[in-house]
């Protein structure tokens, strides 16, 4: 719509799974809340609850705020998403939207093409050594005053 702004990141060199969980955590937050939250994650004051990719994820009392037990502090993902939010914010300013009441209505992380390296194993074998980058897209919308239906 006219009241929304977008930001996209393609082939970002951050782990897909971590970024997925971080994005799930900030979906539906307002822009300012999300920025504050991600900064807290970088300082390890609040954690990102891991909901889908929970294999070998340690538990932390900080996850209780989300009624979960497993959480981590994916600093790199948080910084990348902060950068994208900043980009979306400047796109919003360019469209003359009110940056103070933007909400993250849509945020999607999808897998990008993997980078191939190789690692050398015992007995002269060679195995693949892939990395898992991702694409991120987000939509921020200016929230309207609530209309009584």
ABEGO torsion letter per residue (X at the ends): XAABBBBBBBGBBBBAAAAAAAAAAABGBBAAAAAAAAAAAAAGABBBBBAABABGBBBBAAAAAAGBABBBBBAAAAAAAAAAAAAAAAAAAAAGBBAABBBBABBBBBBBBBBBBBBBBBGGBBBBBBBBBBBBBBBBBBBBBBBBX
